[in-house]
């Protein structure tokens, strides 16, 4: 169960980083 929660946290962080990268990319256009 803990392993699953760690994976979910990792996915959340990845999603946040991707959103920030996308926002930064769009702002530079």
PDBQT receptor file of N, H, CA, C and O in Angstrom, charges set to zero:
ATOM      1  N   UNK A   1       0.831  -1.201   0.000  1.00  0.00    +0.000 N 
ATOM      2  CA  UNK A   1       0.000   0.000   0.000  1.00  0.00    +0.000 C 
ATOM      3  C   UNK A   1       0.869   1.257   0.000  1.00  0.00    +0.000 C 
ATOM      4  O   UNK A   1       0.605   2.201  -0.745  1.00  0.00    +0.000 OA
ATOM      5  N   UNK A   2       1.895   1.263   0.829  1.00  0.00    +0.000 N 
ATOM      6  H   UNK A   2       2.109   0.496   1.434  1.00  0.00    +0.000 HD
ATOM      7  CA  UNK A   2       2.779   2.427   0.870  1.00  0.00    +0.000 C 
ATOM      8  C   UNK A   2       3.457   2.622  -0.481  1.00  0.00    +0.000 C 
ATOM      9  O   UNK A   2       3.619   3.752  -0.941  1.00  0.00    +0.000 OA
ATOM     10  N   UNK A   3       3.855   1.516  -1.118  1.00  0.00    +0.000 N 
ATOM     11  H   UNK A   3       3.724   0.598  -0.744  1.00  0.00    +0.000 HD
ATOM     12  CA  UNK A   3       4.513   1.574  -2.419  1.00  0.00    +0.000 C 
ATOM     13  C   UNK A   3       3.596   2.233  -3.441  1.00  0.00    +0.000 C 
ATOM     14  O   UNK A   3       4.034   3.051  -4.251  1.00  0.00    +0.000 OA
ATOM     15  N   UNK A   4       2.327   1.869  -3.393  1.00  0.00    +0.000 N 
ATOM     16  H   UNK A   4       1.971   1.205  -2.736  1.00  0.00    +0.000 HD
ATOM     17  CA  UNK A   4       1.354   2.444  -4.331  1.00  0.00    +0.000 C 
ATOM     18  C   UNK A   4       1.202   3.941  -4.107  1.00  0.00    +0.000 C 
ATOM     19  O   UNK A   4       1.139   4.719  -5.059  1.00  0.00    +0.000 OA
ATOM     20  N   UNK A   5       1.145   4.336  -2.838  1.00  0.00    +0.000 N 
ATOM     21  H   UNK A   5       1.196   3.704  -2.065  1.00  0.00    +0.000 HD
ATOM     22  CA  UNK A   5       0.996   5.757  -2.519  1.00  0.00    +0.000 C 
ATOM     23  C   UNK A   5       2.215   6.549  -2.987  1.00  0.00    +0.000 C 
ATOM     24  O   UNK A   5       2.085   7.684  -3.445  1.00  0.00    +0.000 OA
ATOM     25  N   UNK A   6       3.390   5.949  -2.870  1.00  0.00    +0.000 N 
ATOM     26  H   UNK A   6       3.495   5.027  -2.497  1.00  0.00    +0.000 HD
ATOM     27  CA  UNK A   6       4.603   6.633  -3.324  1.00  0.00    +0.000 C 
ATOM     28  C   UNK A   6       4.551   6.825  -4.835  1.00  0.00    +0.000 C 
ATOM     29  O   UNK A   6       4.951   7.871  -5.345  1.00  0.00    +0.000 OA
ATOM     30  N   UNK A   7       4.055   5.811  -5.553  1.00  0.00    +0.000 N 
ATOM     31  H   UNK A   7       3.730   4.961  -5.138  1.00  0.00    +0.000 HD
ATOM     32  CA  UNK A   7       3.948   5.935  -7.011  1.00  0.00    +0.000 C 
ATOM     33  C   UNK A   7       2.970   7.031  -7.386  1.00  0.00    +0.000 C 
ATOM     34  O   UNK A   7       3.214   7.802  -8.314  1.00  0.00    +0.000 OA
ATOM     35  N   UNK A   8       1.855   7.099  -6.656  1.00  0.00    +0.000 N 
ATOM     36  H   UNK A   8       1.657   6.473  -5.902  1.00  0.00    +0.000 HD
ATOM     37  CA  UNK A   8       0.856   8.134  -6.934  1.00  0.00    +0.000 C 
ATOM     38  C   UNK A   8       1.452   9.512  -6.696  1.00  0.00    +0.000 C 
ATOM     39  O   UNK A   8       1.246  10.420  -7.501  1.00  0.00    +0.000 OA
ATOM     40  N   UNK A   9       2.191   9.681  -5.600  1.00  0.00    +0.000 N 
ATOM     41  H   UNK A   9       2.358   8.943  -4.946  1.00  0.00    +0.000 HD
ATOM     42  CA  UNK A   9       2.830  10.967  -5.317  1.00  0.00    +0.000 C 
ATOM     43  C   UNK A   9       3.797  11.333  -6.436  1.00  0.00    +0.000 C 
ATOM     44  O   UNK A   9       3.878  12.494  -6.838  1.00  0.00    +0.000 OA
ATOM     45  N   UNK A  10       4.533  10.337  -6.942  1.00  0.00    +0.000 N 
ATOM     46  H   UNK A  10       4.468   9.394  -6.615  1.00  0.00    +0.000 HD
ATOM     47  CA  UNK A  10       5.488  10.581  -8.011  1.00  0.00    +0.000 C 
ATOM     48  C   UNK A  10       4.763  11.034  -9.272  1.00  0.00    +0.000 C 
ATOM     49  O   UNK A  10       5.213  11.947  -9.964  1.00  0.00    +0.000 OA
ATOM     50  N   UNK A  11       3.633  10.388  -9.565  1.00  0.00    +0.000 N 
ATOM     51  H   UNK A  11       3.267   9.646  -9.003  1.00  0.00    +0.000 HD
ATOM     52  CA  UNK A  11       2.866  10.762 -10.750  1.00  0.00    +0.000 C 
ATOM     53  C   UNK A  11       2.314  12.175 -10.613  1.00  0.00    +0.000 C 
ATOM     54  O   UNK A  11       2.285  12.931 -11.584  1.00  0.00    +0.000 OA
ATOM     55  N   UNK A  12       1.877  12.530  -9.409  1.00  0.00    +0.000 N 
ATOM     56  H   UNK A  12       1.900  11.916  -8.621  1.00  0.00    +0.000 HD
ATOM     57  CA  UNK A  12       1.353  13.884  -9.178  1.00  0.00    +0.000 C 
ATOM     58  C   UNK A  12       2.451  14.911  -9.428  1.00  0.00    +0.000 C 
ATOM     59  O   UNK A  12       2.217  15.925 -10.086  1.00  0.00    +0.000 OA
ATOM     60  N   UNK A  13       3.645  14.655  -8.907  1.00  0.00    +0.000 N 
ATOM     61  H   UNK A  13       3.835  13.831  -8.372  1.00  0.00    +0.000 HD
ATOM     62  CA  UNK A  13       4.750  15.588  -9.093  1.00  0.00    +0.000 C 
ATOM     63  C   UNK A  13       5.096  15.716 -10.568  1.00  0.00    +0.000 C 
ATOM     64  O   UNK A  13       5.358  16.815 -11.056  1.00  0.00    +0.000 OA
ATOM     65  N   UNK A  14       5.098  14.596 -11.277  1.00  0.00    +0.000 N 
ATOM     66  H   UNK A  14       4.886  13.703 -10.881  1.00  0.00    +0.000 HD
ATOM     67  CA  UNK A  14       5.405  14.616 -12.704  1.00  0.00    +0.000 C 
ATOM     68  C   UNK A  14       4.373  15.438 -13.456  1.00  0.00    +0.000 C 
ATOM     69  O   UNK A  14       4.721  16.219 -14.342  1.00  0.00    +0.000 OA
ATOM     70  N   UNK A  15       3.101  15.264 -13.106  1.00  0.00    +0.000 N 
ATOM     71  H   UNK A  15       2.819  14.629 -12.387  1.00  0.00    +0.000 HD
ATOM     72  CA  UNK A  15       2.030  16.005 -13.769  1.00  0.00    +0.000 C 
ATOM     73  C   UNK A  15       2.175  17.499 -13.521  1.00  0.00    +0.000 C 
ATOM     74  O   UNK A  15       1.983  18.306 -14.430  1.00  0.00    +0.000 OA
ATOM     75  N   UNK A  16       2.515  17.869 -12.284  1.00  0.00    +0.000 N 
ATOM     76  H   UNK A  16       2.671  17.213 -11.545  1.00  0.00    +0.000 HD
ATOM     77  CA  UNK A  16       2.697  19.286 -11.952  1.00  0.00    +0.000 C 
ATOM     78  C   UNK A  16       3.866  19.861 -12.752  1.00  0.00    +0.000 C 
ATOM     79  O   UNK A  16       3.772  20.970 -13.278  1.00  0.00    +0.000 OA
ATOM     80  N   UNK A  17       4.951  19.121 -12.842  1.00  0.00    +0.000 N 
ATOM     81  H   UNK A  17       5.028  18.220 -12.415  1.00  0.00    +0.000 HD
ATOM     82  CA  UNK A  17       6.118  19.600 -13.583  1.00  0.00    +0.000 C 
ATOM     83  C   UNK A  17       5.777  19.770 -15.060  1.00  0.00    +0.000 C 
ATOM     84  O   UNK A  17       6.216  20.729 -15.696  1.00  0.00    +0.000 OA
ATOM     85  N   UNK A  18       4.989  18.833 -15.609  1.00  0.00    +0.000 N 
ATOM     86  H   UNK A  18       4.633  18.055 -15.093  1.00  0.00    +0.000 HD
ATOM     87  CA  UNK A  18       4.610  18.922 -17.015  1.00  0.00    +0.000 C 
ATOM     88  C   UNK A  18       3.712  20.130 -17.260  1.00  0.00    +0.000 C 
ATOM     89  O   UNK A  18       3.843  20.810 -18.277  1.00  0.00    +0.000 OA
ATOM     90  N   UNK A  19       2.799  20.397 -16.324  1.00  0.00    +0.000 N 
ATOM     91  H   UNK A  19       2.692  19.845 -15.497  1.00  0.00    +0.000 HD
ATOM     92  CA  UNK A  19       1.920  21.564 -16.463  1.00  0.00    +0.000 C 
ATOM     93  C   UNK A  19       2.734  22.847 -16.429  1.00  0.00    +0.000 C 
ATOM     94  O   UNK A  19       2.485  23.767 -17.208  1.00  0.00    +0.000 OA
ATOM     95  N   UNK A  20       3.706  22.909 -15.527  1.00  0.00    +0.000 N 
ATOM     96  H   UNK A  20       3.909  22.162 -14.894  1.00  0.00    +0.000 HD
ATOM     97  CA  UNK A  20       4.540  24.110 -15.420  1.00  0.00    +0.000 C 
ATOM     98  C   UNK A  20       5.369  24.298 -16.687  1.00  0.00    +0.000 C 
ATOM     99  O   UNK A  20       5.519  25.417 -17.177  1.00  0.00    +0.000 OA
ATOM    100  N   UNK A  21       5.902  23.204 -17.213  1.00  0.00    +0.000 N 
ATOM    101  H   UNK A  21       5.780  22.295 -16.815  1.00  0.00    +0.000 HD
ATOM    102  CA  UNK A  21       6.696  23.282 -18.433  1.00  0.00    +0.000 C 
ATOM    103  C   UNK A  21       5.827  23.745 -19.600  1.00  0.00    +0.000 C 
ATOM    104  O   UNK A  21       6.266  24.547 -20.425  1.00  0.00    +0.000 OA
ATOM    105  N   UNK A  22       4.603  23.242 -19.668  1.00  0.00    +0.000 N 
ATOM    106  H   UNK A  22       4.247  22.591 -18.998  1.00  0.00    +0.000 HD
ATOM    107  CA  UNK A  22       3.684  23.635 -20.739  1.00  0.00    +0.000 C 
ATOM    108  C   UNK A  22       3.320  25.110 -20.617  1.00  0.00    +0.000 C 
ATOM    109  O   UNK A  22       3.303  25.830 -21.615  1.00  0.00    +0.000 OA
ATOM    110  N   UNK A  23       3.030  25.560 -19.405  1.00  0.00    +0.000 N 
ATOM    111  H   UNK A  23       3.044  24.974 -18.594  1.00  0.00    +0.000 HD
ATOM    112  CA  UNK A  23       2.677  26.964 -19.188  1.00  0.00    +0.000 C 
ATOM    113  C   UNK A  23       3.841  27.867 -19.579  1.00  0.00    +0.000 C 
ATOM    114  O   UNK A  23       3.644  28.908 -20.205  1.00  0.00    +0.000 OA
ATOM    115  N   UNK A  24       5.040  27.469 -19.212  1.00  0.00    +0.000 N 
ATOM    116  H   UNK A  24       5.200  26.623 -18.703  1.00  0.00    +0.000 HD
ATOM    117  CA  UNK A  24       6.225  28.253 -19.543  1.00  0.00    +0.000 C 
ATOM    118  C   UNK A  24       6.405  28.317 -21.057  1.00  0.00    +0.000 C 
ATOM    119  O   UNK A  24       6.713  29.373 -21.609  1.00  0.00    +0.000 OA
ATOM    120  N   UNK A  25       6.213  27.186 -21.718  1.00  0.00    +0.000 N 
ATOM    121  H   UNK A  25       5.963  26.328 -21.269  1.00  0.00    +0.000 HD
ATOM    122  CA  UNK A  25       6.342  27.121 -23.171  1.00  0.00    +0.000 C 
ATOM    123  C   UNK A  25       5.320  28.038 -23.841  1.00  0.00    +0.000 C 
ATOM    124  O   UNK A  25       5.656  28.775 -24.769  1.00  0.00    +0.000 OA
ATOM    125  N   UNK A  26       4.075  27.992 -23.371  1.00  0.00    +0.000 N 
ATOM    126  H   UNK A  26       3.802  27.393 -22.618  1.00  0.00    +0.000 HD
ATOM    127  CA  UNK A  26       3.023  28.821 -23.970  1.00  0.00    +0.000 C 
ATOM    128  C   UNK A  26       3.291  30.304 -23.730  1.00  0.00    +0.000 C 
ATOM    129  O   UNK A  26       2.999  31.128 -24.597  1.00  0.00    +0.000 OA
ATOM    130  N   UNK A  27       3.837  30.653 -22.580  1.00  0.00    +0.000 N 
ATOM    131  H   UNK A  27       4.074  29.983 -21.876  1.00  0.00    +0.000 HD
ATOM    132  CA  UNK A  27       4.124  32.056 -22.283  1.00  0.00    +0.000 C 
ATOM    133  C   UNK A  27       5.229  32.598 -23.179  1.00  0.00    +0.000 C 
ATOM    134  O   UNK A  27       5.280  33.796 -23.458  1.00  0.00    +0.000 OA
ATOM    135  N   UNK A  28       6.119  31.704 -23.633  1.00  0.00    +0.000 N 
ATOM    136  H   UNK A  28       6.077  30.730 -23.406  1.00  0.00    +0.000 HD
ATOM    137  CA  UNK A  28       7.231  32.142 -24.466  1.00  0.00    +0.000 C 
ATOM    138  C   UNK A  28       6.821  32.300 -25.926  1.00  0.00    +0.000 C 
ATOM    139  O   UNK A  28       7.583  32.848 -26.723  1.00  0.00    +0.000 OA
ATOM    140  N   UNK A  29       5.654  31.839 -26.282  1.00  0.00    +0.000 N 
ATOM    141  H   UNK A  29       5.035  31.394 -25.635  1.00  0.00    +0.000 HD
ATOM    142  CA  UNK A  29       5.196  31.924 -27.676  1.00  0.00    +0.000 C 
ATOM    143  C   UNK A  29       4.833  33.354 -28.041  1.00  0.00    +0.000 C 
ATOM    144  O   UNK A  29       4.427  33.618 -29.173  1.00  0.00    +0.000 OA
TER     145      UNK A  29
